[in-house]
Amino acid sequence: GVVSDKELETLYVQANQFALASHFLWACWALIQDKYSTIDFNFFRYARLRFKQYFKAKSVVTALEMPK
């Protein structure tokens, strides 16, 4: 079927919201790994990168509105 502009815009907003949530989730996960993991990886640096992306995108994504 044909996808309407409203459906496409809704998907765009939702995808951006889930991407924002993903940055936050992986940043939190990395902080936990930094404390408890025995794997030789700089989880703290990874957490900082993910939080940086989260805060960079937050104002843009939260300003998006679902189409009416």
N, CA, C and O atoms as a GROMACS GRO file, in nm:
protein
  272
    1GLY      N    1   0.082  -0.119   0.000
    1GLY     CA    2   0.000   0.000   0.000
    1GLY      C    3   0.087   0.125   0.000
    1GLY      O    4   0.209   0.121   0.014
    2VAL      N    5   0.019   0.233  -0.015
    2VAL     CA    6   0.083   0.364  -0.019
    2VAL      C    7   0.097   0.416   0.124
    2VAL      O    8   0.005   0.406   0.205
    3VAL      N    9   0.212   0.472   0.154
    3VAL     CA   10   0.239   0.530   0.285
    3VAL      C   11   0.212   0.680   0.277
    3VAL      O   12   0.264   0.749   0.189
    4SER      N   13   0.129   0.728   0.369
    4SER     CA   14   0.096   0.871   0.368
    4SER      C   15   0.209   0.953   0.429
    4SER      O   16   0.295   0.901   0.499
    5ASP      N   17   0.207   1.082   0.401
    5ASP     CA   18   0.306   1.173   0.460
    5ASP      C   19   0.295   1.172   0.612
    5ASP      O   20   0.397   1.180   0.681
    6LYS      N   21   0.173   1.163   0.664
    6LYS     CA   22   0.152   1.160   0.810
    6LYS      C   23   0.216   1.035   0.871
    6LYS      O   24   0.280   1.043   0.976
    7GLU      N   25   0.198   0.921   0.807
    7GLU     CA   26   0.258   0.797   0.856
    7GLU      C   27   0.410   0.804   0.853
    7GLU      O   28   0.478   0.761   0.946
    8LEU      N   29   0.463   0.860   0.746
    8LEU     CA   30   0.607   0.874   0.732
    8LEU      C   31   0.664   0.968   0.838
    8LEU      O   32   0.768   0.939   0.898
    9GLU      N   33   0.596   1.078   0.863
    9GLU     CA   34   0.641   1.174   0.965
    9GLU      C   35   0.633   1.113   1.104
    9GLU      O   36   0.721   1.134   1.187
   10THR      N   37   0.526   1.036   1.129
   10THR     CA   38   0.513   0.968   1.258
   10THR      C   39   0.629   0.871   1.280
   10THR      O   40   0.687   0.867   1.388
   11LEU      N   41   0.661   0.794   1.177
   11LEU     CA   42   0.773   0.700   1.186
   11LEU      C   43   0.905   0.773   1.211
   11LEU      O   44   0.988   0.726   1.288
   12TYR      N   45   0.924   0.887   1.146
   12TYR     CA   46   1.045   0.967   1.164
   12TYR      C   47   1.059   1.012   1.309
   12TYR      O   48   1.167   1.002   1.368
   13VAL      N   49   0.950   1.062   1.365
   13VAL     CA   50   0.953   1.109   1.505
   13VAL      C   51   0.981   0.992   1.598
   13VAL      O   52   1.065   1.003   1.688
   14GLN      N   53   0.912   0.881   1.578
   14GLN     CA   54   0.931   0.764   1.664
   14GLN      C   55   1.073   0.708   1.654
   14GLN      O   56   1.132   0.672   1.756
   15ALA      N   57   1.126   0.700   1.535
   15ALA     CA   58   1.263   0.648   1.518
   15ALA      C   59   1.363   0.736   1.592
   15ALA      O   60   1.456   0.685   1.654
   16ASN      N   61   1.346   0.866   1.584
   16ASN     CA   62   1.436   0.957   1.655
   16ASN      C   63   1.420   0.945   1.806
   16ASN      O   64   1.519   0.954   1.879
   17GLN      N   65   1.299   0.927   1.853
   17GLN     CA   66   1.277   0.909   1.997
   17GLN      C   67   1.342   0.781   2.046
   17GLN      O   68   1.405   0.779   2.153
   18PHE      N   69   1.328   0.673   1.970
   18PHE     CA   70   1.390   0.547   2.011
   18PHE      C   71   1.543   0.554   2.002
   18PHE      O   72   1.611   0.493   2.084
   19ALA      N   73   1.596   0.627   1.906
   19ALA     CA   74   1.741   0.645   1.897
   19ALA      C   75   1.792   0.719   2.020
   19ALA      O   76   1.897   0.685   2.075
   20LEU      N   77   1.718   0.821   2.062
   20LEU     CA   78   1.756   0.896   2.182
   20LEU      C   79   1.755   0.805   2.305
   20LEU      O   80   1.848   0.807   2.386
   21ALA      N   81   1.651   0.725   2.318
   21ALA     CA   82   1.642   0.630   2.429
   21ALA      C   83   1.756   0.530   2.424
   21ALA      O   84   1.809   0.491   2.528
   22SER      N   85   1.795   0.489   2.304
   22SER     CA   86   1.904   0.394   2.288
   22SER      C   87   2.036   0.451   2.339
   22SER      O   88   2.112   0.383   2.407
   23HIS      N   89   2.064   0.576   2.305
   23HIS     CA   90   2.187   0.640   2.354
   23HIS      C   91   2.190   0.639   2.507
   23HIS      O   92   2.292   0.606   2.568
   24PHE      N   93   2.077   0.674   2.568
   24PHE     CA   94   2.069   0.678   2.715
   24PHE      C   95   2.087   0.539   2.775
   24PHE      O   96   2.161   0.521   2.871
   25LEU      N   97   2.018   0.441   2.717
   25LEU     CA   98   2.027   0.304   2.767
   25LEU      C   99   2.170   0.251   2.762
   25LEU      O  100   2.220   0.197   2.861
   26TRP      N  101   2.238   0.266   2.647
   26TRP     CA  102   2.373   0.214   2.633
   26TRP      C  103   2.473   0.291   2.719
   26TRP      O  104   2.573   0.234   2.763
   27ALA      N  105   2.448   0.417   2.742
   27ALA     CA  106   2.535   0.495   2.832
   27ALA      C  107   2.524   0.441   2.975
   27ALA      O  108   2.625   0.422   3.043
   28CYS      N  109   2.401   0.415   3.019
   28CYS     CA  110   2.381   0.360   3.154
   28CYS      C  111   2.442   0.221   3.164
   28CYS      O  112   2.507   0.189   3.264
   29TRP      N  113   2.420   0.138   3.062
   29TRP     CA  114   2.478   0.004   3.060
   29TRP      C  115   2.630   0.010   3.072
   29TRP      O  116   2.691  -0.067   3.146
   30ALA      N  117   2.691   0.103   2.998
   30ALA     CA  118   2.838   0.115   3.000
   30ALA      C  119   2.888   0.158   3.138
   30ALA      O  120   2.995   0.114   3.180
   31LEU      N  121   2.813   0.242   3.208
   31LEU     CA  122   2.854   0.281   3.344
   31LEU      C  123   2.853   0.160   3.437
   31LEU      O  124   2.942   0.144   3.521
   32ILE      N  125   2.753   0.075   3.421
   32ILE     CA  126   2.747  -0.047   3.503
   32ILE      C  127   2.864  -0.139   3.467
   32ILE      O  128   2.928  -0.196   3.556
   33GLN      N  129   2.890  -0.154   3.337
   33GLN     CA  130   3.002  -0.237   3.294
   33GLN      C  131   3.135  -0.183   3.345
   33GLN      O  132   3.224  -0.260   3.381
   34ASP      N  133   3.148  -0.052   3.347
   34ASP     CA  134   3.272   0.010   3.394
   34ASP      C  135   3.300  -0.030   3.539
   34ASP      O  136   3.416  -0.047   3.578
   35LYS      N  137   3.195  -0.044   3.616
   35LYS     CA  138   3.212  -0.079   3.758
   35LYS      C  139   3.234  -0.229   3.779
   35LYS      O  140   3.313  -0.268   3.865
   36TYR      N  141   3.166  -0.312   3.701
   36TYR     CA  142   3.166  -0.455   3.733
   36TYR      C  143   3.235  -0.546   3.632
   36TYR      O  144   3.273  -0.658   3.667
   37SER      N  145   3.252  -0.502   3.509
   37SER     CA  146   3.306  -0.592   3.407
   37SER      C  147   3.455  -0.618   3.426
   37SER      O  148   3.530  -0.530   3.470
   38THR      N  149   3.495  -0.739   3.393
   38THR     CA  150   3.637  -0.775   3.395
   38THR      C  151   3.698  -0.766   3.255
   38THR      O  152   3.816  -0.796   3.236
   39ILE      N  153   3.617  -0.726   3.158
   39ILE     CA  154   3.665  -0.712   3.020
   39ILE      C  155   3.753  -0.588   3.010
   39ILE      O  156   3.720  -0.483   3.065
   40ASP      N  157   3.863  -0.600   2.940
   40ASP     CA  158   3.956  -0.489   2.922
   40ASP      C  159   3.904  -0.396   2.812
   40ASP      O  160   3.941  -0.408   2.695
   41PHE      N  161   3.818  -0.303   2.853
   41PHE     CA  162   3.758  -0.207   2.760
   41PHE      C  163   3.727  -0.081   2.840
   41PHE      O  164   3.689  -0.089   2.957
   42ASN      N  165   3.744   0.035   2.778
   42ASN     CA  166   3.718   0.160   2.848
   42ASN      C  167   3.568   0.192   2.842
   42ASN      O  168   3.523   0.274   2.762
   43PHE      N  169   3.491   0.125   2.929
   43PHE     CA  170   3.347   0.144   2.932
   43PHE      C  171   3.309   0.286   2.973
   43PHE      O  172   3.208   0.338   2.927
   44PHE      N  173   3.389   0.348   3.058
   44PHE     CA  174   3.358   0.484   3.100
   44PHE      C  175   3.365   0.581   2.982
   44PHE      O  176   3.279   0.668   2.966
   45ARG      N  177   3.466   0.564   2.900
   45ARG     CA  178   3.479   0.649   2.780
   45ARG      C  179   3.360   0.626   2.687
   45ARG      O  180   3.305   0.721   2.631
   46TYR      N  181   3.322   0.500   2.671
   46TYR     CA  182   3.206   0.467   2.586
   46TYR      C  183   3.079   0.531   2.643
   46TYR      O  184   2.998   0.585   2.567
   47ALA      N  185   3.061   0.526   2.774
   47ALA     CA  186   2.945   0.589   2.838
   47ALA      C  187   2.944   0.739   2.810
   47ALA      O  188   2.840   0.797   2.780
   48ARG      N  189   3.060   0.801   2.822
   48ARG     CA  190   3.068   0.945   2.796
   48ARG      C  191   3.029   0.978   2.652
   48ARG      O  192   2.959   1.076   2.628
   49LEU      N  193   3.074   0.896   2.558
   49LEU     CA  194   3.040   0.918   2.417
   49LEU      C  195   2.890   0.904   2.394
   49LEU      O  196   2.829   0.984   2.322
   50ARG      N  197   2.831   0.803   2.454
   50ARG     CA  198   2.686   0.782   2.436
   50ARG      C  199   2.606   0.892   2.503
   50ARG      O  200   2.506   0.938   2.447
   51PHE      N  201   2.646   0.937   2.623
   51PHE     CA  202   2.577   1.049   2.688
   51PHE      C  203   2.593   1.177   2.606
   51PHE      O  204   2.501   1.258   2.597
   52LYS      N  205   2.711   1.195   2.547
   52LYS     CA  206   2.734   1.313   2.464
   52LYS      C  207   2.636   1.315   2.346
   52LYS      O  208   2.576   1.418   2.316
   53GLN      N  209   2.619   1.201   2.282
   53GLN     CA  210   2.524   1.191   2.171
   53GLN      C  211   2.381   1.213   2.219
   53GLN      O  212   2.302   1.278   2.151
   54TYR      N  213   2.349   1.158   2.336
   54TYR     CA  214   2.215   1.177   2.394
   54TYR      C  215   2.185   1.325   2.413
   54TYR      O  216   2.082   1.375   2.368
   55PHE      N  217   2.276   1.396   2.481
   55PHE     CA  218   2.251   1.536   2.510
   55PHE      C  219   2.259   1.625   2.386
   55PHE      O  220   2.194   1.729   2.379
   56LYS      N  221   2.338   1.583   2.289
   56LYS     CA  222   2.345   1.656   2.162
   56LYS      C  223   2.211   1.649   2.088
   56LYS      O  224   2.166   1.748   2.030
   57ALA      N  225   2.149   1.533   2.090
   57ALA     CA  226   2.025   1.512   2.015
   57ALA      C  227   1.899   1.544   2.093
   57ALA      O  228   1.793   1.565   2.034
   58LYS      N  229   1.908   1.550   2.225
   58LYS     CA  230   1.789   1.562   2.310
   58LYS      C  231   1.701   1.680   2.273
   58LYS      O  232   1.580   1.662   2.255
   59SER      N  233   1.756   1.799   2.262
   59SER     CA  234   1.674   1.916   2.237
   59SER      C  235   1.607   1.909   2.099
   59SER      O  236   1.493   1.954   2.083
   60VAL      N  237   1.676   1.854   2.002
   60VAL     CA  238   1.619   1.841   1.868
   60VAL      C  239   1.505   1.738   1.868
   60VAL      O  240   1.398   1.764   1.813
   61VAL      N  241   1.529   1.625   1.929
   61VAL     CA  242   1.430   1.517   1.928
   61VAL      C  243   1.308   1.553   2.012
   61VAL      O  244   1.195   1.527   1.971
   62THR      N  245   1.328   1.612   2.127
   62THR     CA  246   1.213   1.646   2.212
   62THR      C  247   1.130   1.760   2.152
   62THR      O  248   1.015   1.780   2.192
   63ALA      N  249   1.186   1.833   2.059
   63ALA     CA  250   1.110   1.939   1.992
   63ALA      C  251   1.023   1.883   1.879
   63ALA      O  252   0.932   1.952   1.832
   64LEU      N  253   1.050   1.760   1.835
   64LEU     CA  254   0.969   1.699   1.729
   64LEU      C  255   0.828   1.674   1.781
   64LEU      O  256   0.808   1.636   1.896
   65GLU      N  257   0.731   1.696   1.695
   65GLU     CA  258   0.591   1.672   1.734
   65GLU      C  259   0.528   1.569   1.641
   65GLU      O  260   0.557   1.565   1.521
   66MET      N  261   0.444   1.488   1.699
   66MET     CA  262   0.370   1.391   1.618
   66MET      C  263   0.272   1.468   1.530
   66MET      O  264   0.211   1.566   1.573
   67PRO      N  265   0.258   1.424   1.408
   67PRO     CA  266   0.161   1.491   1.320
   67PRO      C  267   0.019   1.472   1.371
   67PRO      O  268  -0.014   1.370   1.432
   68LYS      N  269  -0.062   1.569   1.346
   68LYS     CA  270  -0.201   1.564   1.393
   68LYS      C  271  -0.291   1.506   1.287
   68LYS      O  272  -0.412   1.493   1.308
   0.00000   0.00000   0.00000
